[in-house]
């Protein structure tokens, strides 16, 4: 009898042979710059915990207190009995922080994109998307049944051309939605959101930005890319973000108009049909907003480390692409070489991850280094020295 699952092992083996497989390492301690990974102490340079808030005392205390008062689970989806006062407080605090009329939280950022995009547009509409947008956006676009057009990465002139064509379409599209990442997670560059918003307004388009990696990093006090460019939610209609990176917890949100929030909680199935955040997560996320508002040193330290490290590796001859943020790709080109660089660094006590196809183009494999606010200059200098030695050995520099 034919094995209907035989393809699983075959395709996995092919991934291994091409050095395209993900190899999991086990972190046996907190998400800190130095932690235990697979039984050895290493410096972690591949975490999204940019500000170190995942272990901040205020967040830990808030989570513990919430467990004592509310228990460990919410008991239901938000639309039934899973909306606690903590969830409402978080959304009020977040909206104020983001200078929005309202915010709505989702279990994850992926669920915000995959759940909301298909409700904003449908088969009578068109989505215009940056070619390097995140997979969660791509999935949301596919689910929408809307027509789709892709513009070249961060090429606003091409965006304008695509929107010109969309406006000429017959019959007229009911809605036009322009979607872009704020910070592109593989390259660390930023969308020119001010120009995207301006061009979109000229064509009557809705503007949607996924600012997962800009939250807590860009803008005034870490308020994100909309703040960074001095824009408002009248210009950027949907600001999506996550708590799982600089905020140190987990979850996603959308911020914008009150109408957007109410529309989303009535229409978005990933929100309607998913249990709400555990009380500890909601409480810790509120505490993260408190920290961002009162302890500006974390964002400052993150950028000091980013600028220091990036300049040093560029001076050594490493290719960091167009990085503008604490995401710093070290582009080496070939998958096996990226894996060799990551393996050698791990042997030297530095944990980074190779990023290969299909996450990036076949000839743009890299390790992705992510900065952390709590890294010391001595730790960075140690990594830079090891990268120089290994980079020369592998003929990368």
Secondary structure, DSSP 8 states (H G I E B T S, - for coil): ---TTHHHHHHHHHHHHTT-------B-S-SSSEEEETTEEEEE-S-S-TTSGGG-HHHHHHHHHHHHHH-S---SBTTTT---HHHHHHHHHHHHHTT-SEEEEES-HHHHHHHHHHHH--TT-EEEEETT--HHHHHHHHHH--EEEEE-TT-HHHHHHHHHHHHH-SS--S-EEEEEESB-TTT--B--HHHHHHHHHHTT-EEEEE-TTTTTTSSGGG--HHHHTT--TTTS-EEEEESSSTTSS--EEEEE-HHHHHHHHHH-HHHHTSB---HHHHHHHHHHHHHHHH-THHHHHHHHHHHHHHHHHHHHT---TT--SSEEEEEEESHHHHHHHHHHHHHTTEE--EE-TTSS-GGGEEEEEE--TT--HHHHHHHHHHHHHHHHHTT--
